[in-house]
Amino acid sequence: MRKATAITCVFLDVGGVLLNNGWDHHARRRAAKNFRLDWAEMDYRHNLNFATYEEGKLTLEEYLARVVFYQKRAFTRAQFERFMFDQSKPYLKMIETFAHLASSGLQNERHP
């Protein structure tokens, strides 16, 4: 019988695990409606740029310049960013679970 291997590290994605998927298509659709943007154009531009943004090859400012602020708008970048950030909501039970796990005192036998 094989000896069980201790779990020493847990990797997780923040979006969809500790937080909701804050900038998913539902949130983008709400943004398009709230700011009176053309949803199809915004979605198309998002799909062209988001992977590059997620890889860290675009800043948020560059992403928004390509997706929203490629033309003059009746609202500010700060207003749009505030709306965007407000879409992220915590999954409190998951945060609590991982906080409990982190403070449980479980340690790697080789590195107490």
C-alpha positions in Angstrom: 0.0 0.0 0.0 1.3 3.4 -0.9 1.9 6.0 1.8 -0.4 9.0 1.4 1.3 12.2 0.3 0.7 15.3 2.5 -0.8 18.3 0.7 1.7 21.1 1.2 0.4 23.7 -1.2 -2.9 24.8 -2.7 -3.2 26.9 -5.8 -6.4 28.6 -6.6 -7.8 31.2 -8.9 -9.2 34.3 -7.2 -11.9 35.0 -9.8 -14.6 32.3 -9.4 -13.1 30.9 -6.2 -12.6 33.7 -3.6 -14.4 36.3 -5.7 -17.1 36.0 -8.3 -16.1 36.3 -11.9 -16.3 40.1 -11.6 -15.8 41.1 -15.2 -17.7 38.2 -16.9 -20.1 38.7 -19.8 -23.0 39.5 -17.4 -21.0 42.4 -15.8 -19.9 43.7 -19.2 -23.4 43.6 -20.5 -24.5 45.6 -17.4 -21.7 48.1 -18.1 -22.8 48.4 -21.7 -26.3 49.1 -20.6 -25.4 51.5 -17.8 -23.0 53.5 -19.9 -25.0 53.2 -23.1 -22.3 51.4 -25.0 -22.8 49.2 -28.1 -22.7 45.7 -26.5 -21.6 43.9 -29.7 -18.8 46.3 -30.3 -17.7 46.2 -26.6 -17.8 42.4 -26.5 -15.9 42.1 -29.7 -13.2 44.5 -28.5 -13.1 42.7 -25.1 -12.6 39.3 -26.8 -9.7 40.7 -28.8 -7.9 42.1 -25.8 -8.8 40.3 -22.6 -6.4 37.3 -22.8 -3.5 39.7 -23.3 -4.7 41.7 -20.3 -5.0 38.6 -18.2 -1.5 37.6 -19.1 -0.2 40.9 -17.8 0.8 42.2 -21.2 -1.7 45.1 -21.0 -2.4 47.4 -18.1 -6.0 48.1 -17.1 -5.6 51.5 -18.7 -4.5 50.0 -22.0 -7.3 47.4 -21.9 -9.9 50.1 -21.3 -8.4 52.4 -24.0 -8.9 49.6 -26.5 -12.3 48.3 -25.3 -14.1 51.4 -24.1 -12.1 54.7 -24.5 -11.1 54.3 -28.1 -13.4 57.3 -28.7 -14.6 60.2 -26.5 -17.2 59.2 -23.9 -19.8 61.1 -21.8 -18.4 59.5 -18.7 -14.9 59.4 -17.2 -12.5 56.5 -16.9 -12.8 56.8 -13.1 -16.6 56.3 -13.3 -16.2 53.3 -15.5 -13.5 51.7 -13.4 -15.6 52.2 -10.2 -18.5 50.4 -11.9 -16.1 47.7 -13.1 -14.6 47.1 -9.7 -18.0 47.1 -8.0 -18.9 44.0 -10.0 -16.4 41.9 -7.9 -18.1 40.3 -4.9 -16.4 38.1 -2.3 -17.4 34.5 -1.7 -17.3 34.8 2.0 -17.6 31.0 2.8 -14.7 30.2 0.5 -12.6 33.0 2.0 -13.5 31.6 5.5 -12.6 28.1 4.4 -9.2 29.1 3.0 -8.5 31.3 6.1 -9.3 28.4 8.3 -7.1 26.0 6.3 -4.2 28.5 6.4 -4.5 28.9 10.2 -5.2 25.3 11.0 -1.6 24.6 12.0 -1.1 21.9 9.3 2.5 21.9 8.4 4.8 20.1 6.1 6.7 17.6 8.1 10.0 18.6 6.5 9.4 22.4 7.0 7.6 23.0 10.3 
